[in-house]
Amino acid sequence: MRLALAEADAAIETGDVPVGAVIVASTREPLQVLAAARNERNTSNDPTAHAEVLAMRRAAATRGSWRLDGLTVVVTLEPCTMCAGALVLARVDRVVYGAADPKAGAVDSLWDVVRDRRLNHRPEVIGGVLAEEAAGQLRAFFAEQRKPR
């Protein structure tokens, strides 16, 4: 999660919402990081450039397969519906997130897309990892955005 938080910090520099994601290949030390990404919607003018999606694209390219089974996605903010759907379709084993997202969260808060029994794959979900730190990044970013210019 610390690596994902560092990615989120880097997003602030480009004016993107501070969300970072890393994809790891093991739950044991040392972790093998396959991919890392941050939100890039503003810098790329791409509405799908969420940290999770970009990290999954990079991990798939590294792996040479769209199937991301055996991998864990660590993200600083609870995934939205688009990202939750992509996580299911990529067949990731585990989703670890920091801050809950009561406005758009799709793995615990508003919806539970990733554990919907009607879908063909259900990743394990671990929420609240370094949640206060992740939420603090977001609060500080949006407080700065609301300041008069």
Sequence and secondary structure as in RCSB ss.txt:
>XXXX:A:sequence
MRLALAEADAAIETGDVPVGAVIVASTREPLQVLAAARNERNTSNDPTAHAEVLAMRRAAATRGSWRLDGLTVVV
TLEPCTMCAGALVLARVDRVVYGAADPKAGAVDSLWDVVRDRRLNHRPEVIGGVLAEEAAGQLRAFFAEQRKPR
>XXXX:A:secstr
 HHHHHHHHHHHHTT    EEEEES SSSS  EEEEEE  HHHHT TT  HHHHHHHHHHHHHTSS  TT EEEE
EE   HHHHHHHHHHT SEEEEEE  TTT TTTTS  GGG TTSS   EEE  TTHHHHHHHHHHHHHHHHS  
